């Protein structure tokens, strides 16, 4: 437990936890550039996050979207007990702000009542990361999160409750899940769930000091010999595009256009950050 000095970033993002237990083999948040001074699996809990958030929102004259989940998932198992994310959602709801939540966990369904109410009075967007269509492979590359099929069902439930969703289709791991079969399966899920948009930075992943070492350890553990193929193909590069990049990106763009799904990055991010025009006079609560 720590007492944070602040909770909102310059772009109104917040992370109430630091570190993660999901065990995703590709996690960029392990990178040393983020300056984490403790073991990644040793979760830092910002115990005063709700109080800091309330102080910040109470003095805001203009409402906006509050984002969470960009660095650390707000629905790690600890949330069941601590409910810090839920308390922050209650504050966002009370002050009439919007929220966008990025997660890999079906645990978000616990807060469906709050998310629905926030969207009724302002705006709520649920973002879900999808990388691997096959649940068996998902258990290897993302071992301690909701399976892809569970996340797909969560997207369905959000749609049925009128809450718009955005999918993060990344990373796509070269020589592991960079196949047309995998991409078609994920895109079919997106279409069936009626997602508003898809964030995709290309077919591949990025590696830098900290997450590269962990990724290669997991390749040795689960995919013997594949680390050597990565090193021979990419060396020490930061960006690791799939050899199938062009073909897969064409499939991605064509599918999105046919199904009226936003896929241009600036369009999706503009949508996520846009707060709807006021339809009622904001009431200041103390």
Secondary structure, 3 states (H helix, E strand, C coil): CECCCCCCCCCCEECCEECCCCCCCCCHHHCHHHCCCCCCCCCEEECCHHHHHHHHHHCCCCCCEEEECCCCCCCCCHHHHHCHHHHHHHHHHHCCCEEEEEECCHHHHHHHHHHHHHHHHCCEEEEEECCCCCHHHHHHHCCCCCCHHHHHHHHHHHHHCCCEEEEECCCCCCCCCCCHHHHHHHHHHHHHHCCCEEECCCCEEECCCCHHHHHHHHHHHHCCCHHHHHHHHHCCCCEEECCCHHHHHHHHHHHHHHCCCECCHHHHHHHHHCCCCCCCCCCCCC
